[in-house]
Amino acid sequence: MSAANLIHHFLIPSAQMTDERFEGAVIYICRHTSEGAWGFVINQPLVNSVGGLLSELDLPVTAAAMNTPALDGGPVRPEAGFILHTGQPDYKSSFAIAENVCLTTSKDILTQLSYDGLRHYLLCMGYCNWGKGQLDAELAAGDWHVCAADLPTLFSTPFEARLAACYEKIGIDPNRLISSVGYA
């Protein structure tokens, strides 16, 4: 798969993945070029809710925000928040990832969250990052399975069901995976 083709795709670890930080993870890829790649884990909720984080910033909080968990987006900069959302890149620091999927890092979007102004969003704390050629090498080594992203899996599927949904999309039964190969 070429570098440009992984934007708006999910990565799921293969049985041979050795990095425990990604065990059971579904990662949404936002950028993948010859210079590197980055994305967000989208299926590992944190104890903190979106509302809890908004209240720490002295922003109004709705009941919906209090019941929406923030996500552990990855091991890089876990103190920083990133918002994946549907719609257009209408905020100060937004860009489109795919049709109807944007990433925003500016604080102006938080006002929308505090008033339930966004219908579909994920607040990710931290992100995943690969250096030049690193993800391509991991893909060639068989460390990852690739699955085309879709909006229902990204925003609506329960967190605990996202990994199974990706396996099903690519036709893999995770109960039949093995992490080693034998020789006869």
N, C-alpha and C positions, 0 to 999 in steps of 0.2 A: 504494500500500500504506500503510495507516495505521501510526502509530508503534508501537502495541501489537503489531501483527502481525509485527514483525521480531525479537522475542525468540525465541530458539531457531531462528534461521535463519543460513544462511551468506551472506556477501557475497563475490563474486568480481569483480575489476576488469574493466570493459569495455575494449574496444580503445582507447577515447578517454581512459582514465584517464591523467593526466599526472604523478601523484605516484609517482615511481620506487620509493619505499619499499614500495609495495603491488603492484608488478609480480609476477604469479604467485602472489599470496597468496590464501589462503582464510581468511576471518575469521568466527569464531563470535560472534554477537551475544548478549550476556547481558542488556543493558538497552537499551531504546529508548523514551523518553518525549518529551513536549513540551519537556522541559528539556535533552535531549541523549541521547547514546548511547555505549556502550562495549562492547568485546569483545576477542577474542584471535585473533591469527594462529595457525592450528593446523597449518601445513604447512612451517614453516621451522625445522628442528632446528639447535641450537647445537652447537658442538664439546664443550661441557661436558655431562657426563652427570648424571642425577639423583643417582647414587651419588657423583659428584665433589662436587656441591653439598652433599649430606648429610655427607660426610666433612669438609668445611670447617666444618660446624656441630658436629663431634665426635659425630655420631650413627652408630650401626652401619650398615653398608652390605652389601647382598646382591649377588650376581652379577647378578641381574635388574636391580637399580637401576643398576649400573655399565654395563649394556648398553642402558639406556633414555636417550635424549637428552632434555635439557631443550629447550624451544622458545623462539624469539624471538617473544614474544607481541605485541610492538608497540613503537613508539618512545617511549611515555610510561613513565617510571619503570622503565627496563630493569634496575635493580638489585633490584627487588622481585619476589618469587615469588608466583604465584597458581596454585592447583591446581583444575583442572576434573576432576570425578570422578563416577562413578555412585554410587548409594546415596542416603542421606538426609542432611540437613544436621545431622549429629550432633556437630559440632565447635564450639569456642568462637565462631569467626567464620565461619559457613557460612550460605548461603542457597540455596534451590532456584531453579533457572533454569527447568527444565521437569521433567516427570515423569521421575524417575531420573537427572537431571543437576543437580549442585550445584557451587558455587564456594566454596572455603575459602581463607582468607588467614591463619588462625592457625597457630602453630607446632605445636599438638597433633596435627595431621594428619601431620606429618613423621615421627613415631614409627611410624605405620602404614606409611608409605613405606619406612622403614628395615627393616621386617620383612616386606615384601611383603604387607601387610595390605589393600591396595586392588588390585582386579583391573584396573579400567579407570580410568586417570587420565592427565592431561597436566600437567606442570609448566611453566608459561609465565612467562618472565621479561619483565616489561613488559606493556603493554596498548595498545589503540587507543582513542582518545577523540574524540568529536565534540561541539561545543558546541550550544547551543540552535538548532534548525533547520538545522544544518550538514549532517547526513546526509540529511535530507529534501531539501535543495537539491541535493546531489550525486546523489541518486536521480532527481530530476526532470530533471537535466541529462544523465542517462544514463551516469554514471560507474561505476555498479555494476550487476551482475546479482544477483538474489536467488534463493536456493535453500533450500527447506525442509531443516532439519537432520535428521540421523538418527544413531543411536548407532554403527552400523558405520563411517560416514565419519568421525565425530568421534573414535572411539577405536581402530578396528581397521584401517582402510585404511592401507596404507603412505603415509608422508608425501608421497613423490614422486607418488603416484597420486590424492591428494585433489582437486586442481584438476580433473583429467580426470573424476573421478567426479561432481563438481558440474556440470560442463558437460554431461555425459551425462544427468544427472537433469533438466536444464531443456531438453534437446534442442538444444544449441548445438554446432556443430562448430568448435572454436577455429581450425582451419586456414583457415576461410572468413571470419574476422573481418577487418574493415578499420578503420582509425582515422580515416578522413576520408570526407567525403561530397562527391560531385561534382554539378554542376548542368549541365543541358543547355539 
